[in-house]
Amino acid sequence: MKASGRHWASINEVGFVAGMRLMFWICRVFGRWPFRIVLYPVLLWYVVTKPASRRVSSDYLNRVVSYGNNKTGLKPNTNGVVKHFAAFAETILDKMLLWGGLYKTSTVKFFGVEQMDKCVIEKRGALLICSHLGNLELSRVLSRRRKNVRMTVLVHTKHAQAFNKMLGALDPDSQLNLMQVTEITPATAMLLSEKIDQGEFVVIAGDRIPVAANPRVAITRFLGAPAAFPVGPYILASILQCPIYLLFSLQVDGHPEIHFELLRELVRVPRKGRDEALASIVADYAARLEHHCLRAPLQWFNFYDFWHLPQLDNSDAPR
């Protein structure tokens, strides 16, 4: 595949991670503004020397501006791209501050948390569909402070081992409750079913196609154009017979927010009309992701050509 259509899992880490160690030290010793003063020349160099990354960021920002009628005030030029990568760097820093115990979590605003509290009280597990919008680590850190909340996050982070190791050095707990998953096998489904039965929350991303030769996806409109979204999370929910909630963790006007939204109380995927049923759920997820992306457009961190549509298996599962 061309560089513009590379799968997200093939995009390896760069020296950015090593540089963030220094940036973290600067922030910890001197504060956030000195961190930013040092950050921007580095980001400008990165944007100039990484045309592929610059191109996909500009394309995303252009879609946000066009679809949102430019209410965001963004411009898909070099300045906008630098701001996009700066937001990514700030989020990386926040993750390090979180696991380093230096992040002020008292300012977090919660929305819809009553629904999750009810699940915890009833010891009812659920599937949480997250995204690469904002900072999921905030939810993980806060959940670990509540002994009655148990969370397992399904991840594919072999392309980000250096960063995970860096977080692990700050706090070994950052690597707990992470389950490396390339594909959902029957054995994986059985293990997750046990966790759901025990009242745990299983977290899985809904905005990256699976790491597979022919990923099963549904095509739906996102920011005004067709894009591929995985159907695996919703098939999994139908197998687990549990509710689906959406989890969004982002910053709006300088304040961190965590949103919980019910997507489906129960998922039933009929054999007849199977693809249509899954496409409907995917469309609802994409609509909510779109809504929050327009609220915090610089915080969506899928730095690859999300709208590139390679040859995909559009069927959800063998009939």
Rosetta silent file (secondary structure, phi, psi, omega in degrees, C-alpha in Angstrom):
SEQUENCE: MKASGRHWASINEVGFVAGMRLMFWICRVFGRWPFRIVLYPVLLWYVVTKPASRRVSSDYLNRVVSYGNNKTGLKPNTNGVVKHFAAFAETILDKMLLWGGLYKTSTVKFFGVEQMDKCVIEKRGALLICSHLGNLELSRVLSRRRKNVRMTVLVHTKHAQAFNKMLGALDPDSQLNLMQVTEITPATAMLLSEKIDQGEFVVIAGDRIPVAANPRVAITRFLGAPAAFPVGPYILASILQCPIYLLFSLQVDGHPEIHFELLRELVRVPRKGRDEALASIVADYAARLEHHCLRAPLQWFNFYDFWHLPQLDNSDAPR
SCORE:     score description
SCORE:     0.000 S_00000001
   1 L     0.000  149.997  176.996    0.000    0.000    0.000 S_00000001
   2 L   -66.525  160.996 -177.679    1.109    3.574   -0.585 S_00000001
   3 H   -56.665  -36.715 -177.710    2.358    5.586    2.370 S_00000001
   4 H   -67.375  -19.707 -177.845   -0.895    7.537    2.488 S_00000001
   5 H  -111.983   20.048 -179.427   -2.791    4.277    2.943 S_00000001
   6 L   -63.038  145.127  174.868   -0.564    2.554    5.481 S_00000001
   7 L   -69.363  144.164 -175.752   -2.284    0.623    8.227 S_00000001
   8 H   -57.664  -32.943 -175.485   -2.034    2.442   11.557 S_00000001
   9 H   -72.656  -13.047 -179.772   -0.220   -0.505   13.194 S_00000001
  10 H   -90.599   -3.690 -179.158    2.655   -0.229   10.699 S_00000001
  11 L   -89.187  105.482 -174.178    3.520    3.318   11.766 S_00000001
  12 L   -80.781  167.558  177.007    6.397    2.923   14.200 S_00000001
  13 L   -69.429  157.099  176.573    7.552    5.257   16.944 S_00000001
  14 L  -119.906 -174.700 -179.822   10.076    7.962   16.180 S_00000001
  15 L   -63.372   -4.224  179.176   12.607    9.820   18.322 S_00000001
  16 H   -52.657  -41.131 -177.708    9.577   11.759   19.579 S_00000001
  17 H   -64.239  -44.937  179.277    9.308    9.389   22.560 S_00000001
  18 H   -62.297  -39.494  179.088   12.928    9.935   23.593 S_00000001
  19 H   -64.783  -31.629 -178.707   12.438   13.677   23.273 S_00000001
  20 H   -67.662  -24.534  175.012    9.387   13.531   25.521 S_00000001
  21 H   -61.279  -46.373  178.357   11.561   12.291   28.382 S_00000001
  22 H   -65.005  -42.603 -178.665   13.471   15.565   28.230 S_00000001
  23 H   -63.856  -37.403  177.662   10.269   17.565   27.803 S_00000001
  24 H   -62.412  -42.675  178.728    8.735   15.856   30.822 S_00000001
  25 H   -63.134  -42.249  179.569   11.751   16.830   32.902 S_00000001
  26 H   -61.290  -44.467 -179.656   11.497   20.445   31.700 S_00000001
  27 H   -65.165  -41.767 -177.418    7.793   20.585   32.619 S_00000001
  28 H   -66.276  -36.056 -176.244    8.353   18.973   35.998 S_00000001
  29 H   -87.890  -42.930 -171.676   11.204   21.341   36.923 S_00000001
  30 H  -110.170  -20.013  179.383   10.256   24.607   35.231 S_00000001
  31 L   114.282  177.930 -172.941    6.534   24.342   34.424 S_00000001
  32 H   -73.441  -38.826 -177.018    4.250   24.047   31.410 S_00000001
  33 H   -67.375  -43.588  173.140    5.145   27.241   29.566 S_00000001
  34 H   -58.491  -35.424  175.763    8.908   26.501   29.403 S_00000001
  35 H   -59.387  -43.809 -178.496    7.880   23.067   28.105 S_00000001
  36 H   -69.163  -36.612  179.474    5.899   24.737   25.307 S_00000001
  37 H   -61.289  -41.073  178.467    8.718   27.155   24.452 S_00000001
  38 H   -74.811  -32.674 -173.741   11.048   24.209   23.861 S_00000001
  39 H   -66.578  -44.546 -169.660    8.319   22.123   22.187 S_00000001
  40 H   -64.209  -40.858  174.679    7.348   24.342   19.256 S_00000001
  41 H   -60.627  -36.790  178.300   10.737   24.481   17.477 S_00000001
  42 H   -65.466  -44.309  179.976   10.885   20.681   17.737 S_00000001
  43 H   -64.826  -39.696  179.271    7.365   20.340   16.344 S_00000001
  44 H   -61.967  -42.333  176.422    8.104   22.728   13.502 S_00000001
  45 H   -61.408  -42.924 -177.950   11.124   20.619   12.550 S_00000001
  46 H   -64.033  -44.282 -178.528    9.019   17.467   12.715 S_00000001
  47 H   -64.061  -39.692 -179.039    6.259   18.894   10.530 S_00000001
  48 H   -68.346  -37.397 -173.839    8.764   20.114    7.931 S_00000001
  49 H   -94.067   -3.583 -179.318   10.655   16.801    7.745 S_00000001
  50 L  -121.512   77.819 -175.472    7.636   14.439    7.880 S_00000001
  51 H   -61.797  -34.576 -179.468    5.557   15.157    4.748 S_00000001
  52 H   -65.057  -46.104  178.807    3.325   12.067    5.150 S_00000001
  53 H   -64.568  -39.688  178.760    2.317   13.029    8.696 S_00000001
  54 H   -62.983  -40.258 -177.195    1.848   16.637    7.628 S_00000001
  55 H   -66.037  -45.548 -176.975   -0.362   15.569    4.744 S_00000001
  56 H   -71.383  -33.734  176.587   -2.758   13.378    6.770 S_00000001
  57 H   -65.599  -44.383  179.642   -3.050   15.990    9.529 S_00000001
  58 H   -63.622  -39.239  178.801   -3.834   18.703    6.983 S_00000001
  59 H   -63.301  -44.439  178.654   -6.382   16.448    5.281 S_00000001
  60 H   -61.887  -46.954 -178.821   -8.138   15.762    8.594 S_00000001
  61 H   -63.789  -36.219  177.992   -8.202   19.446    9.547 S_00000001
  62 H   -63.177  -39.016  178.433   -9.539   20.342    6.112 S_00000001
  63 H   -67.059  -39.320  178.096  -12.410   17.878    6.602 S_00000001
  64 H   -62.573  -45.937 -178.471  -13.169   19.355   10.032 S_00000001
  65 H   -64.523  -45.260 -177.580  -13.201   22.888    8.626 S_00000001
  66 H   -67.683  -44.713 -175.985  -15.339   21.965    5.603 S_00000001
  67 H   -74.466  -36.392 -177.100  -17.819   19.783    7.493 S_00000001
  68 L   -89.450   12.100  179.914  -18.101   22.021   10.557 S_00000001
  69 L    55.567   31.086  176.845  -18.616   25.189    8.479 S_00000001
  70 L    57.611   27.169  176.825  -15.368   26.503    9.974 S_00000001
  71 L   -68.481  -19.899 -177.825  -17.013   27.091   13.368 S_00000001
  72 L   -77.934  -20.707 -177.902  -13.806   25.809   14.960 S_00000001
  73 L    79.431    6.931 -179.360  -11.713   28.649   13.551 S_00000001
  74 L   -78.747  157.486  172.229   -9.068   26.164   12.395 S_00000001
  75 L  -130.890  130.380 -177.083   -7.062   26.439    9.210 S_00000001
  76 L   -80.443   44.681  178.464   -5.630   23.338    7.516 S_00000001
  77 L  -105.470 -170.704 -178.385   -2.299   25.052    6.862 S_00000001
  78 H   -59.045  -39.176  178.678    1.144   24.548    8.398 S_00000001
  79 H   -62.102  -41.933  178.229    0.140   26.525   11.477 S_00000001
  80 H   -65.301  -39.336  178.991   -2.914   24.300   11.974 S_00000001
  81 H   -65.167  -42.246  177.837   -0.829   21.141   11.540 S_00000001
  82 H   -60.424  -41.934  178.462    1.713   22.378   14.092 S_00000001
  83 H   -64.025  -36.765  178.786   -1.138   23.033   16.543 S_00000001
  84 H   -62.594  -48.092  179.329   -2.484   19.526   15.887 S_00000001
  85 H   -69.847  -30.338  176.347    0.856   17.916   16.712 S_00000001
  86 H   -65.055  -39.913  176.984    1.291   20.259   19.671 S_00000001
  87 H   -62.525  -38.340  176.854   -2.015   18.981   21.082 S_00000001
  88 H   -62.996  -45.016  179.012   -0.697   15.445   20.649 S_00000001
  89 H   -63.256  -40.198  178.473    2.509   16.337   22.514 S_00000001
  90 H   -63.441  -37.777  179.036    0.514   17.998   25.298 S_00000001
  91 H   -68.478  -39.957  175.770   -1.582   14.832   25.625 S_00000001
  92 H   -59.279  -44.190  178.758    1.559   12.670   25.784 S_00000001
  93 H   -61.211  -44.088  179.739    2.823   14.963   28.538 S_00000001
  94 H   -59.943  -38.836  177.813   -0.499   14.685   30.387 S_00000001
  95 H   -61.696  -42.080  179.027   -0.226   10.891   30.271 S_00000001
  96 H   -67.449  -40.177  177.806    3.229   11.090   31.818 S_00000001
  97 H   -65.324  -37.780  178.969    2.034   13.559   34.455 S_00000001
  98 H   -60.412  -53.227 -177.464   -0.923   11.283   35.245 S_00000001
  99 H   -76.357  -14.075  174.447    1.188    8.188   35.866 S_00000001
 100 L   -90.263    0.170  178.087    3.816   10.330   37.565 S_00000001
 101 L    74.492   22.899 -175.012    1.211   11.547   40.069 S_00000001
 102 L  -114.980    8.736 -177.333    1.564   15.178   38.974 S_00000001
 103 L   -99.460  133.293 -179.733   -1.747   15.752   37.182 S_00000001
 104 L   -82.037   98.310 -178.260   -4.533   17.686   38.934 S_00000001
 105 H   -83.089   -6.064 -177.650   -7.502   15.353   38.560 S_00000001
 106 H   -68.546  -16.612 -177.279   -9.726   17.484   40.801 S_00000001
 107 H   -91.743    0.431 -176.288  -10.711   19.629   37.797 S_00000001
 108 L   -68.851  133.602  175.237  -12.170   16.741   35.773 S_00000001
 109 E  -101.980  132.645 -178.576  -15.817   17.140   34.746 S_00000001
 110 E  -108.504  141.050  176.934  -17.904   13.967   34.476 S_00000001
 111 E  -131.974  126.422  179.396  -20.912   13.463   32.242 S_00000001
 112 L    76.373   13.799 -176.449  -23.162   10.410   32.405 S_00000001
 113 H   -68.258  -20.881  179.957  -21.154    8.835   35.221 S_00000001
 114 H   -60.999  -34.295  178.849  -24.383    7.923   37.023 S_00000001
 115 H   -63.113  -40.437 -179.135  -24.973    5.205   34.423 S_00000001
 116 H   -72.719  -36.655  177.252  -21.611    3.629   35.194 S_00000001
 117 H   -61.261  -38.234  178.804  -22.151    3.903   38.937 S_00000001
 118 H   -64.404  -41.609  177.407  -25.396    1.980   38.503 S_00000001
 119 H   -61.815  -40.692 -179.499  -23.557   -0.771   36.612 S_00000001
 120 H   -64.702  -45.507 -179.469  -20.959   -0.952   39.396 S_00000001
 121 H   -62.058  -40.845 -179.284  -23.625   -1.173   42.120 S_00000001
 122 L   -82.815   -1.896 -177.375  -25.483   -3.883   40.194 S_00000001
 123 L    53.682   45.742 -178.701  -22.168   -5.636   39.402 S_00000001
 124 L  -109.315  116.815 -179.575  -23.126   -5.551   35.758 S_00000001
 125 L   -73.622  163.203 -179.735  -20.302   -5.601   33.257 S_00000001
 126 E  -155.291  159.968  174.774  -20.315   -3.608   30.044 S_00000001
 127 E   -97.415  127.099  177.888  -18.334   -2.971   26.896 S_00000001
 128 E  -106.223  118.890  177.306  -16.884    0.539   26.662 S_00000001
 129 E   -94.421  115.532 -179.469  -16.116    1.749   23.151 S_00000001
 130 E  -105.256 -168.208  179.830  -13.417    4.399   23.273 S_00000001
 131 L  -152.287  179.492  176.043  -11.550    6.281   20.538 S_00000001
 132 L   -97.229   35.788  174.182   -8.255    7.997   19.844 S_00000001
 133 E  -102.478  121.007  176.778   -9.796   11.306   20.773 S_00000001
 134 E    79.840 -143.394 -169.036   -8.247   12.916   23.834 S_00000001
 135 L  -130.528   95.805 -179.986   -6.604   11.061   26.685 S_00000001
 136 H   -66.673  -26.529 -178.145   -7.925    7.639   27.698 S_00000001
 137 H   -59.390  -27.744  178.197   -5.222    7.340   30.388 S_00000001
 138 H   -61.014  -43.155  178.988   -7.182    9.851   32.470 S_00000001
 139 H   -65.249  -40.265 -179.232  -10.059    7.373   32.720 S_00000001
 140 H   -64.406  -45.336 -178.833   -7.678    4.521   33.581 S_00000001
 141 H   -63.465  -44.256 -179.051   -5.940    6.452   36.354 S_00000001
 142 H   -67.593  -35.858  179.798   -9.229    7.596   37.893 S_00000001
 143 H   -65.862  -32.947 -179.134  -10.745    4.100   37.672 S_00000001
 144 H   -71.787  -15.194  178.053   -7.818    2.638   39.613 S_00000001
 145 L   -84.846   -7.130  177.940   -8.599    4.985   42.488 S_00000001
 146 L  -113.625  109.785 -172.815  -11.996    3.321   42.916 S_00000001
 147 L   -62.319  -25.765 -177.158  -11.558   -0.182   44.258 S_00000001
 148 L   -88.370    0.355  178.106  -14.993   -1.317   43.085 S_00000001
 149 L  -105.627  121.080  177.902  -14.303   -0.372   39.449 S_00000001
 150 L  -118.450  132.327 -173.257  -12.462   -2.970   37.374 S_00000001
 151 E  -136.447  132.167  173.456  -11.411   -2.229   33.825 S_00000001
 152 E  -118.570  125.791 -176.778   -9.619   -4.263   31.152 S_00000001
 153 E  -106.672  120.939  176.790   -8.364   -2.359   28.118 S_00000001
 154 E   -83.567  125.064 -174.888   -7.864   -4.252   24.859 S_00000001
 155 E  -135.861  158.864  166.570   -4.870   -2.801   23.044 S_00000001
 156 L  -129.638   94.357 -172.141   -2.516   -3.392   20.153 S_00000001
 157 L  -122.179   26.579  178.439    0.568   -1.438   21.186 S_00000001
 158 H   -64.816  -22.370  177.919    3.477   -3.404   19.698 S_00000001
 159 H   -84.555   -0.089 -176.414    4.203   -0.277   17.616 S_00000001
 160 H  -133.763   39.047 -175.243    4.462    1.795   20.841 S_00000001
 161 H   -67.702  -38.146 -178.796    6.627   -0.332   23.107 S_00000001
 162 H   -63.955  -40.226  179.451    9.099    2.422   23.959 S_00000001
 163 H   -67.467  -41.977  177.633    6.318    4.744   25.105 S_00000001
 164 H   -61.894  -39.215  178.269    4.682    2.003   27.204 S_00000001
 165 H   -64.239  -37.698  178.445    8.038    1.262   28.788 S_00000001
 166 H   -64.856  -43.375  176.648    8.424    4.945   29.605 S_00000001
 167 H   -64.628  -38.235  179.250    5.003    5.031   31.323 S_00000001
 168 H   -62.931  -32.056  177.463    5.891    1.818   33.161 S_00000001
 169 H   -68.984  -32.015  178.290    8.994    3.501   34.562 S_00000001
 170 H   -73.997  -39.696  179.456    6.805    6.295   35.969 S_00000001
 171 L  -159.532  113.384  179.426    4.310    3.840   37.489 S_00000001
 172 H   -55.785  -26.153 -179.866    4.304    0.045   36.988 S_00000001
 173 H   -64.610  -16.994 -179.239    0.514    0.125   37.427 S_00000001
 174 H   -65.056  -19.839 -178.841    0.256    1.794   34.015 S_00000001
 175 H   -97.810   -1.933  178.848    0.807   -1.627   32.431 S_00000001
 176 L   -80.065  152.249  177.178   -1.827   -3.410   34.515 S_00000001
 177 L    62.497   23.290  171.410   -5.223   -4.315   33.078 S_00000001
 178 E  -105.190  131.195  178.774   -3.933   -4.026   29.526 S_00000001
 179 E  -119.383  113.711  178.930   -4.638   -7.000   27.277 S_00000001
 180 E   -70.789  121.223 -177.153   -2.659   -7.233   24.046 S_00000001
 181 L  -137.083  122.804  173.174   -5.074   -8.353   21.323 S_00000001
 182 L   -92.378  -38.670  175.074   -4.443   -8.618   17.600 S_00000001
 183 L  -149.205  154.676  179.735   -7.735  -10.378   16.905 S_00000001
 184 L   -85.194  106.427  177.221  -10.630  -11.658   18.997 S_00000001
 185 L   -91.948  167.149  175.368  -10.334  -15.438   19.100 S_00000001
 186 H   -55.883  -37.260  179.336  -12.902  -17.798   20.722 S_00000001
 187 H   -65.576  -40.447  177.825  -10.520  -18.137   23.677 S_00000001
 188 H   -63.987  -42.586  179.972  -10.334  -14.355   24.031 S_00000001
 189 H   -61.782  -39.634  179.090  -14.122  -14.076   23.867 S_00000001
 190 H   -64.711  -42.691  179.054  -14.496  -16.672   26.644 S_00000001
 191 H   -63.129  -42.703  179.824  -12.027  -14.796   28.860 S_00000001
 192 H   -68.656  -33.642  176.897  -13.812  -11.504   28.267 S_00000001
 193 H   -61.572  -40.357  177.437  -17.168  -13.142   28.950 S_00000001
 194 H   -63.025  -40.763  179.884  -15.894  -14.155   32.387 S_00000001
 195 H   -65.064  -43.425  178.131  -14.776  -10.601   33.061 S_00000001
 196 H   -61.929  -42.795  179.651  -18.164   -9.189   32.022 S_00000001
 197 H   -61.583  -28.496 -179.993  -19.944  -11.754   34.215 S_00000001
 198 L   -88.395    6.220  176.008  -17.811  -10.568   37.147 S_00000001
 199 L    87.208   17.022 -179.977  -18.945   -6.979   36.597 S_00000001
 200 L   -84.872  160.684  172.083  -15.868   -5.674   34.806 S_00000001
 201 E  -102.569  127.792  176.584  -15.740   -3.052   32.066 S_00000001
 202 E  -105.171  124.794 -174.850  -13.981   -4.116   28.884 S_00000001
 203 E  -108.428  131.631  179.533  -12.610   -1.204   26.845 S_00000001
 204 E  -143.832  142.247 -179.594  -11.958   -1.406   23.116 S_00000001
 205 E   -76.265  143.975 -179.437  -11.293    1.256   20.491 S_00000001
 206 L  -113.090    7.401 -175.724  -13.912    1.793   17.812 S_00000001
 207 L  -123.101   26.544  171.847  -11.993    4.043   15.420 S_00000001
 208 L  -140.760  132.317 -177.803   -9.207    1.825   14.082 S_00000001
 209 L   -70.805  152.900 -174.570   -9.648   -1.089   11.740 S_00000001
 210 L   -62.242  155.897  174.921   -8.377   -4.479   12.966 S_00000001
 211 L   -82.594   86.832 -177.361   -4.830   -5.706   12.458 S_00000001
 212 L  -156.273  158.352 -178.680   -5.753   -8.354    9.887 S_00000001
 213 L   -64.134  -42.467  178.812   -5.285   -9.088    6.194 S_00000001
 214 L  -128.313   78.063 -176.492   -9.009   -8.661    5.454 S_00000001
 215 L   -63.965  142.958  177.676  -10.493   -6.704    8.348 S_00000001
 216 E   -86.615  119.972 -174.030  -14.251   -6.848    8.854 S_00000001
 217 E  -139.560  169.121  168.819  -15.597   -3.330    8.697 S_00000001
 218 E  -123.890  141.975  178.827  -18.624   -1.214    7.920 S_00000001
 219 E   -97.720  125.537  177.716  -18.395    1.879    5.761 S_00000001
 220 E  -142.125  165.569 -178.276  -20.166    4.934    7.109 S_00000001
 221 E   -81.838  135.517  179.075  -19.885    8.678    6.706 S_00000001
 222 E  -142.482  120.008 -175.473  -17.550   10.495    9.036 S_00000001
 223 L    53.199   41.552  171.134  -16.843   14.221    8.711 S_00000001
 224 L    87.643    2.869 -178.870  -18.578   14.248    5.349 S_00000001
 225 E  -144.428  155.895  179.263  -16.888   11.293    3.621 S_00000001
 226 E   -65.597  137.576  178.060  -17.039    7.460    3.694 S_00000001
 227 E  -143.993  154.067 -178.312  -14.677    5.847    6.191 S_00000001
 228 E   -93.837  129.048  176.000  -14.098    2.307    7.431 S_00000001
 229 E  -123.950  145.888 -179.836  -14.917    1.444   11.045 S_00000001
 230 E   -70.453  146.647  174.711  -14.494   -1.965   12.689 S_00000001
 231 L  -102.820   -8.866 -177.908  -17.572   -4.072   13.434 S_00000001
 232 H   -52.162  -44.550 -179.580  -15.700   -6.397   15.788 S_00000001
 233 H   -58.101  -34.433 -175.367  -16.620   -4.509   18.992 S_00000001
 234 H   -82.481  -32.228  171.496  -20.334   -4.840   18.228 S_00000001
 235 H   -64.657  -41.959  178.255  -20.092   -8.512   17.289 S_00000001
 236 H   -60.757  -42.904  179.538  -18.245   -9.001   20.571 S_00000001
 237 H   -62.954  -36.602  178.705  -21.018   -7.194   22.464 S_00000001
 238 H   -68.002  -33.315  177.167  -23.624   -9.463   20.859 S_00000001
 239 H   -71.753  -42.816 -177.373  -21.636  -12.502   21.986 S_00000001
 240 H   -77.101  -15.639 -179.406  -21.120  -11.149   25.503 S_00000001
 241 L    53.592   53.263 -179.018  -24.774  -10.065   25.773 S_00000001
 242 L  -133.471  161.174  178.005  -23.861   -6.875   27.575 S_00000001
 243 L   -70.363  157.437  176.180  -24.653   -3.184   27.137 S_00000001
 244 E  -114.503  126.298  173.280  -22.408   -0.897   25.091 S_00000001
 245 E  -116.587  151.907  173.859  -21.349    2.482   26.413 S_00000001
 246 E   -98.435  142.078 -179.915  -19.218    5.080   24.684 S_00000001
 247 E  -124.538  118.344  177.208  -16.279    6.574   26.547 S_00000001
 248 E  -123.630  130.705  178.944  -14.840    9.944   25.543 S_00000001
 249 E  -129.650  110.502 -174.153  -12.054   11.669   27.467 S_00000001
 250 E  -148.489  173.834  177.145  -11.025   15.077   26.142 S_00000001
 251 E  -112.582  130.090  177.850  -10.218   18.667   27.057 S_00000001
 252 E  -129.495  122.554 -178.593  -12.654   21.473   26.284 S_00000001
 253 L    55.235   37.608  176.059  -11.790   25.088   27.100 S_00000001
 254 L    81.642    1.328 -179.069   -8.893   23.913   29.231 S_00000001
 255 E  -114.163  127.823  177.408  -11.005   21.581   31.381 S_00000001
 256 E   -70.737  137.215  179.982  -10.705   17.781   31.179 S_00000001
 257 E  -127.465  144.962  172.318  -14.004   15.994   30.558 S_00000001
 258 E  -126.332  123.298 -177.347  -15.027   12.347   30.720 S_00000001
 259 E  -114.995  132.621  170.800  -18.249   11.352   28.961 S_00000001
 260 E  -115.865  127.863 -178.564  -20.164    8.081   29.283 S_00000001
 261 E  -135.178  132.195  177.174  -22.966    7.553   26.770 S_00000001
 262 E   -74.284  125.038  176.141  -25.212    4.548   26.293 S_00000001
 263 E   -97.004  -48.214  176.915  -25.012    3.278   22.717 S_00000001
 264 E  -148.024  134.513  175.357  -27.019    0.050   23.038 S_00000001
 265 L   -71.398  -33.973  178.376  -28.575   -1.669   26.045 S_00000001
 266 L  -156.715  141.632 -179.614  -28.235   -4.966   24.215 S_00000001
 267 L  -109.520  122.736  173.951  -26.973   -5.928   20.770 S_00000001
 268 L  -120.870  122.951 -178.708  -28.770   -8.543   18.707 S_00000001
 269 L  -110.549  102.271 -178.382  -27.322   -9.268   15.292 S_00000001
 270 L   -72.445  154.136  177.493  -29.819  -11.215   13.153 S_00000001
 271 L   -67.008  -40.673  177.076  -28.588  -13.495   10.391 S_00000001
 272 L   -87.106  122.960 -177.079  -30.891  -11.802    7.927 S_00000001
 273 L    80.650   24.235 -177.363  -29.927   -8.163    7.621 S_00000001
 274 H   -61.004  -50.377 -178.317  -26.750   -8.736    9.625 S_00000001
 275 H   -61.539  -40.731 -179.445  -24.620   -6.230    7.724 S_00000001
 276 H   -64.697  -40.033 -179.670  -27.336   -3.572    7.883 S_00000001
 277 H   -64.110  -43.704  179.432  -27.747   -4.024   11.663 S_00000001
 278 H   -68.572  -39.052  179.211  -24.025   -3.655   12.273 S_00000001
 279 H   -62.459  -34.841  178.843  -23.769   -0.707    9.891 S_00000001
 280 H   -65.127  -42.873  179.084  -26.494    1.070   11.865 S_00000001
 281 H   -66.020  -44.794  179.540  -24.586    0.691   15.144 S_00000001
 282 H   -59.475  -41.583  179.670  -21.333    1.800   13.517 S_00000001
 283 H   -62.243  -39.106  179.131  -23.069    4.869   12.081 S_00000001
 284 H   -66.349  -40.078  177.424  -24.349    5.823   15.545 S_00000001
 285 H   -63.897  -47.314 -178.551  -20.849    5.472   16.993 S_00000001
 286 H   -60.584  -36.051  179.416  -19.328    7.513   14.173 S_00000001
 287 H   -64.878  -40.374  179.068  -21.925   10.254   14.707 S_00000001
 288 H   -72.084  -37.687  175.734  -20.999   10.597   18.385 S_00000001
 289 H   -62.928  -42.813  177.627  -17.281   10.528   17.599 S_00000001
 290 H   -59.189  -44.681  179.367  -17.875   13.204   14.997 S_00000001
 291 H   -56.411  -47.900 -177.474  -19.787   15.311   17.532 S_00000001
 292 H   -75.444  -29.595  175.336  -16.920   15.250   20.030 S_00000001
 293 H   -62.512  -39.217  179.623  -14.271   15.719   17.321 S_00000001
 294 H   -71.257  -23.845  176.024  -15.935   18.973   16.329 S_00000001
 295 H   -77.005  -33.481 -178.567  -15.890   20.040   19.998 S_00000001
 296 L  -139.733   67.401 -170.393  -12.148   19.320   20.317 S_00000001
 297 H   -62.651  -28.401 -178.055  -10.840   18.903   16.745 S_00000001
 298 H   -79.116   -2.196 -173.969   -7.141   19.085   17.586 S_00000001
 299 H  -105.323   11.114  174.643   -7.429   16.123   19.947 S_00000001
 300 E   -94.813  116.325 -167.964   -8.170   13.330   17.482 S_00000001
 301 L  -113.410   58.370  171.210   -4.871   11.499   17.093 S_00000001
 302 L  -106.723   87.006 -174.097   -5.188    9.084   14.183 S_00000001
 303 L   -86.772   60.537  171.631   -2.146   10.186   12.221 S_00000001
 304 L  -151.406  171.485 -175.480   -2.724    8.081    9.139 S_00000001
 305 L   -74.734   90.005 -174.766   -5.071    8.335    6.158 S_00000001
 306 L   -64.651  -29.392 -175.634   -8.286    7.396    7.933 S_00000001
 307 L   -92.449    1.251  175.406  -10.409    7.846    4.798 S_00000001
 308 L   -69.861  127.316 -177.313   -8.210    5.627    2.638 S_00000001
 309 L  -113.308   88.519  176.170  -10.353    2.634    1.672 S_00000001
 310 L   -71.443 -179.208  177.658   -8.141   -0.336    0.756 S_00000001
 311 L   -69.149  115.138 -174.759   -9.655   -3.639   -0.294 S_00000001
 312 L  -122.686  155.639  173.607  -11.580   -4.654    2.798 S_00000001
 313 E   -88.684  105.555 -176.331  -13.840   -7.503    3.799 S_00000001
 314 L   -80.277   -8.788  177.332  -17.147   -5.725    4.379 S_00000001
 315 L   -79.903  147.648 -174.076  -18.878   -8.817    5.743 S_00000001
 316 L   -84.685  -32.505 -177.316  -18.939   -9.066    9.514 S_00000001
 317 L  -170.832  158.398  176.225  -18.571  -12.823    9.966 S_00000001
 318 L   -60.140  139.707 -179.044  -19.128  -16.148    8.195 S_00000001
 319 L   -86.644    0.000    0.000  -22.824  -16.935    7.995 S_00000001
